[in-house]
Amino acid sequence: MSTPPNPRRAPGRAPGLAEDLRISIARLSRRLRTLRGPGPDGGGAGPLSLTQFAALAAIQRHGSMTPRELADHEKVQPPSMTRVIAFLEEQGLLARSPHPTDGRQVVLSVTEAGGSLLQEERRRKEAWLSRRLEELTPEEREILRRAAPILDKISRA
């Protein structure tokens, strides 16, 4: 399976890896976002906004966090994160508990319902991606396997 030429690239211009990666990753990200589960109205908008989903996933991945740590991790202002936390708590997806050493703070953790929601969203996206990967040649899958840690490294910079 060969990659079609980029029609937006001017003839004679050297291939732009940054541009190609940006476009491809944006398309893949957009496609995965369309696979979100049913929203409150039964449609496909998903039960959570992308910011809410990312915050919940960050707490699950990194363990209990204070609201400030979560805001810093997600690179948002604390007042914005306060609204996200309040919504997730109202939905029963997030729980607050006293900080073990600082009585002025709380720590956030994912509830069983929050963990189930994250698991289902991930299952849906990974199933779709697995089907797409099966359409590739073994060589193409190996290239992606080797590229995954590099893309992760770039995403953390």
C-alpha positions in Angstrom: 0.0 0.0 0.0 1.7 3.2 -1.1 1.0 6.6 0.2 -0.6 9.0 -2.3 1.3 12.2 -3.1 0.2 15.2 -1.1 -1.8 17.3 -3.6 -1.2 20.5 -1.6 2.6 20.3 -2.0 4.0 22.4 -4.8 5.8 20.5 -7.6 9.5 20.3 -7.0 9.2 21.2 -3.3 11.1 18.9 -0.9 8.9 16.7 1.1 7.9 18.3 4.4 7.9 15.7 7.2 6.5 18.1 9.7 3.7 19.0 7.4 2.9 15.4 6.5 2.9 14.3 10.2 0.8 17.3 11.3 -1.9 16.5 8.7 -1.9 12.8 9.2 -2.0 13.0 13.0 -4.7 15.6 12.9 -6.8 13.4 10.6 -6.3 10.4 12.7 -7.1 12.3 15.9 -10.3 13.7 14.3 -11.3 10.3 13.2 -10.8 8.8 16.6 -12.8 11.6 18.2 -15.8 10.7 16.0 -15.9 7.3 17.6 -17.0 8.6 21.0 -19.8 6.9 22.7 -23.4 8.1 23.0 -24.0 11.4 24.7 -26.7 12.3 27.1 -29.1 12.8 24.1 -28.3 9.3 22.7 -26.3 10.9 19.8 -22.6 10.3 19.1 -21.3 13.5 20.8 -20.0 11.4 23.7 -20.9 11.8 27.4 -18.0 14.1 28.0 -16.2 17.0 26.3 -12.7 16.3 25.1 -11.3 18.3 28.1 -13.4 16.4 30.6 -12.4 13.1 29.0 -8.7 14.1 29.0 -8.9 15.1 32.7 -10.5 11.9 33.8 -8.1 9.8 31.7 -5.1 11.7 33.2 -6.2 10.9 36.8 -6.7 7.3 35.9 -3.3 7.0 34.2 -1.3 8.9 36.8 -3.2 8.1 40.0 -4.8 10.5 42.5 -3.9 14.1 41.9 -4.8 17.5 43.4 -6.9 19.8 41.3 -3.8 22.0 40.8 -1.7 19.1 39.7 -4.4 18.1 37.2 -4.7 21.7 35.9 -0.9 21.8 35.4 -0.8 18.4 33.8 -3.6 19.4 31.3 -2.1 22.9 30.8 -5.3 24.7 31.7 -6.0 27.4 34.2 -7.2 26.3 37.7 -10.6 28.0 37.4 -11.3 26.1 34.1 -10.2 22.9 35.7 -12.5 23.6 38.7 -15.5 23.6 36.4 -14.3 20.3 34.7 -13.8 18.7 38.1 -17.3 19.8 39.3 -19.0 18.3 36.3 -17.1 15.0 36.5 -18.0 14.8 40.2 -21.7 15.6 39.6 -21.7 12.8 37.0 -20.2 10.3 39.6 -17.1 9.8 37.5 -14.7 11.5 39.9 -14.4 11.5 43.7 -12.7 13.9 46.1 -11.0 12.8 49.3 -8.9 14.6 51.9 -5.2 15.2 51.1 -3.1 12.8 53.3 -0.7 15.6 54.5 -2.3 18.9 53.7 -5.8 19.5 55.2 -6.4 22.5 52.8 -6.3 20.3 49.7 -8.2 17.4 48.3 -7.1 14.6 46.0 -9.1 13.4 43.0 -9.6 9.8 42.0 -11.6 8.1 39.3 -14.7 6.2 40.5 -15.8 2.8 39.3 -18.3 4.5 36.9 -15.5 6.7 35.6 -13.2 3.8 35.0 -15.9 1.9 33.1 -16.6 4.9 30.9 -12.9 5.3 30.1 -12.6 1.6 29.4 -15.5 1.5 27.0 -14.3 4.6 25.1 -10.8 3.1 24.7 -12.3 -0.3 23.7 -14.3 1.4 20.9 -11.3 3.4 19.6 -8.9 0.5 19.8 -11.3 -1.9 18.0 -11.6 0.6 15.1 -7.8 1.2 15.0 -7.1 -2.6 15.1 -9.4 -3.1 12.1 -7.5 -0.4 10.2 -4.1 -1.9 11.1 -5.3 -5.3 9.8 -5.7 -3.7 6.4 -1.9 -2.8 6.3 0.9 -5.0 5.2 3.1 -6.6 7.9 5.9 -4.2 6.9 3.7 -1.2 7.3 2.5 -2.4 10.8 6.2 -2.9 11.8 7.0 0.6 10.7 4.2 1.9 12.9 5.2 -0.3 15.8 8.7 1.3 15.6 7.3 4.8 15.1 4.9 4.7 18.1 7.5 5.4 20.8 9.0 8.2 18.7 5.6 9.8 18.3 5.0 9.5 22.0 8.3 11.2 22.7 7.4 14.1 20.4 4.0 14.4 22.1 5.6 14.8 25.5 8.1 17.5 24.4 
